[in-house]
Amino acid sequence: MFCCWLKKTRRSLGLTQTALGEAVGAAPATVCMWERGRRVPGPRAAARMDAFFAARGIKMPPPPRQPQQPERERLDTEVRAILEKRRFS
């Protein structure tokens, strides 16, 4: 998984989450969330990380894709429908 690769590679380079974040323009908390798999780097952050690791001779695997927005919109609609039912019951 990308999150495990990121953490292992950062540690092998002797970097803290803060140092990696500064190098790729992300907050340490964001790096932490990437490493835990709670967030996925966006296209710009992924490109900066790829360049950072490439400069050190490390090939970065592609990060997982971001969750699709239509899925969230569908869930929001379902939640609203449930709340409406409860309100009029």
C-alpha positions as CSV (number, residue, x, y, z in Angstrom):
1,M,0.0,0.0,0.0
2,F,1.1,3.5,-0.7
3,C,0.8,4.7,2.9
4,C,3.1,1.9,4.1
5,W,5.6,2.7,1.3
6,L,5.6,6.4,2.2
7,K,6.3,5.8,5.9
8,K,9.0,3.2,5.2
9,T,10.7,5.4,2.6
10,R,10.6,8.5,4.7
11,R,12.1,6.7,7.6
12,S,14.8,5.1,5.5
13,L,15.8,8.6,4.4
14,G,16.0,9.7,8.0
15,L,13.3,12.3,7.6
16,T,10.6,13.4,10.0
17,Q,7.0,14.0,8.9
18,T,7.8,17.7,9.3
19,A,10.9,17.6,7.1
20,L,9.0,15.6,4.4
21,G,6.1,18.0,4.6
22,E,8.4,21.0,4.2
23,A,10.1,19.4,1.2
24,V,6.8,18.8,-0.6
25,G,4.8,21.8,0.6
26,A,2.5,19.9,3.0
27,A,1.8,20.2,6.7
28,P,3.2,17.5,9.0
29,A,-0.4,16.5,9.9
30,T,-1.2,16.0,6.3
31,V,1.9,13.7,5.9
32,C,0.7,11.8,9.0
33,M,-2.7,11.3,7.4
34,W,-1.1,10.1,4.1
35,E,0.9,7.6,6.1
36,R,-2.1,6.3,8.0
37,G,-4.1,6.0,4.8
38,R,-6.7,8.5,5.9
39,R,-6.0,10.9,3.1
40,V,-4.6,10.6,-0.4
41,P,-2.2,13.1,-1.8
42,G,-3.8,15.3,-4.4
43,P,-2.3,15.7,-7.9
44,R,0.0,18.6,-7.0
45,A,1.3,17.0,-3.8
46,A,1.8,13.7,-5.6
47,A,3.8,15.5,-8.3
48,R,6.0,17.3,-5.7
49,M,6.6,14.0,-3.8
50,D,7.4,12.2,-7.1
51,A,10.0,14.9,-7.9
52,F,11.4,14.8,-4.4
53,F,11.9,11.0,-4.4
54,A,13.1,10.9,-8.0
55,A,15.9,13.4,-7.1
56,R,17.0,10.7,-4.6
57,G,16.8,7.9,-7.1
58,I,13.6,6.5,-5.6
59,K,10.6,5.5,-7.8
60,M,7.4,6.5,-6.1
61,P,4.4,4.1,-6.7
62,P,1.2,5.9,-7.8
63,P,-0.9,7.0,-4.8
64,P,-4.5,5.5,-4.7
65,R,-7.1,7.5,-6.4
66,Q,-9.3,10.0,-4.4
67,P,-12.8,8.9,-3.6
68,Q,-15.2,10.0,-6.3
69,Q,-17.4,12.9,-5.5
70,P,-20.6,11.4,-7.0
71,E,-20.5,8.7,-4.3
72,R,-20.4,11.3,-1.6
73,E,-23.3,13.2,-3.2
74,R,-25.3,10.0,-3.4
75,L,-24.7,9.3,0.3
76,D,-25.6,12.9,1.2
77,T,-28.9,12.5,-0.7
78,E,-29.7,9.3,1.2
79,V,-28.9,10.8,4.5
80,R,-31.1,13.8,3.7
81,A,-34.0,11.5,2.7
82,I,-33.7,9.6,6.0
83,L,-33.7,12.8,8.0
84,E,-36.8,14.0,6.1
85,K,-38.6,10.8,6.9
86,R,-37.8,11.1,10.6
87,R,-39.0,14.7,10.7
88,F,-42.4,13.9,9.2
89,S,-42.9,10.6,11.0
